[in-house]
Amino acid sequence: MDIRTISPEKYNKALAEALKSVKEFQKPDWVDFVKTSAHKQRPTVEEDFWYKRSASILRQIYINKVVGVERLRTRYGGRKDRGAQPPEFRKGAGKIIRLILQQAEKAGFLEKVKTPRKSGRQLTEKGIAFLESVGAK
């Protein structure tokens, strides 16, 4: 079953639950105290934020094939309220994204790739199989 046909909200919830059982995906202690982007005013209060963001990132890589940290930072950024000045776009936090990608690499779901046109990370066969097995449920 193709992941694109499933509603992203439903799929990400199911994938986040499945990622909790993967031992390589561990929520760091500091994640409850940091903002997820410069445009945010406060840290996230979601309990399962780490797994939901991991699920979202893995889905983005499945859809876009090869994705780097900078593109994901842009994806998870937003408009910063600057008071009387007009709002501006700010990228998301790179450390969170980088750590999630490293955990996925350790689990065997991702691999680094460098081509003349693109560099970043792409899913391995194991990663594709894992994502599609969650979509089949």
C-alpha positions in Angstrom: 0.0 0.0 0.0 1.3 3.4 -0.9 1.8 5.9 1.9 0.7 8.8 -0.2 -2.9 7.5 -0.3 -3.2 7.5 3.5 -4.2 10.7 5.4 -0.9 12.2 6.7 -2.4 12.8 10.2 -3.5 9.2 10.6 -0.3 7.7 9.1 2.0 9.9 11.3 0.1 8.8 14.4 0.4 5.1 13.5 4.1 5.5 12.6 4.8 7.4 15.8 3.3 4.5 17.8 5.4 2.0 15.8 8.6 4.0 16.4 8.1 3.8 20.2 8.9 0.1 19.9 12.2 0.7 18.0 15.0 0.8 20.6 17.2 3.2 18.6 14.5 6.0 18.8 15.0 7.5 22.2 13.7 10.9 23.3 16.6 12.9 24.6 16.3 14.5 28.1 16.8 18.0 26.9 14.0 18.0 24.3 11.4 19.1 26.8 13.3 22.3 27.4 14.2 23.6 23.9 12.2 25.4 21.3 11.7 23.6 18.0 12.4 26.7 16.0 13.4 30.3 16.3 9.9 31.4 15.4 8.3 29.6 18.4 7.9 31.4 21.7 7.9 28.4 24.0 9.1 24.8 24.0 6.6 22.1 22.9 4.4 20.6 25.6 3.4 17.5 23.6 4.3 14.3 25.4 5.0 12.3 22.2 6.6 15.2 20.2 9.9 13.3 19.5 8.1 10.3 18.0 5.6 12.5 16.0 8.4 14.6 14.6 10.4 11.4 13.7 7.4 10.0 12.0 6.8 13.2 10.0 10.5 13.4 8.9 10.5 9.7 7.8 7.3 10.3 5.8 8.9 13.4 4.1 11.9 11.3 3.2 9.7 8.6 1.8 7.8 11.1 -0.4 10.8 13.2 -1.5 13.4 10.4 -1.9 16.6 12.3 -1.0 16.3 15.0 1.7 18.9 16.9 3.6 18.8 18.7 7.0 18.5 22.2 5.5 15.4 21.3 3.5 13.8 19.8 6.5 14.8 22.9 8.6 12.9 24.9 6.0 9.9 22.5 6.1 9.6 22.8 9.9 10.2 26.5 10.1 7.5 29.3 10.3 6.7 32.9 10.6 8.3 34.8 13.5 6.2 37.5 15.2 8.6 40.4 15.5 6.2 42.8 17.3 5.8 46.1 15.4 8.1 44.9 12.6 6.6 42.7 9.8 6.9 38.9 10.4 9.8 37.0 8.8 10.4 33.3 8.1 12.7 31.4 10.4 14.0 27.9 9.9 13.4 25.0 12.3 15.9 23.7 14.8 18.6 21.7 13.0 19.8 19.7 16.1 16.5 18.0 16.6 16.3 17.1 12.9 19.9 15.9 12.8 19.5 13.7 15.9 16.3 12.1 14.5 18.1 11.4 11.2 21.1 9.9 13.1 18.8 7.7 15.2 17.1 6.5 12.0 20.5 5.7 10.5 21.4 3.7 13.5 18.2 1.8 13.2 19.0 1.0 9.6 16.1 3.0 8.1 18.3 5.7 6.4 21.6 6.0 4.6 23.6 9.0 3.5 23.8 9.6 -0.2 25.8 12.1 -2.3 25.1 12.5 -6.0 26.2 15.4 -8.2 22.7 17.0 -8.0 21.6 16.1 -4.5 23.0 15.1 -1.2 21.3 14.1 2.0 19.6 11.0 3.3 17.4 8.4 1.7 15.5 5.4 2.9 17.1 1.9 2.8 15.1 -1.2 1.8 14.6 -1.9 5.6 13.2 1.6 6.1 10.9 1.4 3.1 9.6 -2.0 4.3 9.0 -0.6 7.9 7.1 2.5 6.7 5.0 0.4 4.3 4.2 -2.2 6.9 2.9 0.6 9.2 0.8 1.9 6.3 -0.7 -1.6 5.6 -2.2 -1.9 9.2 
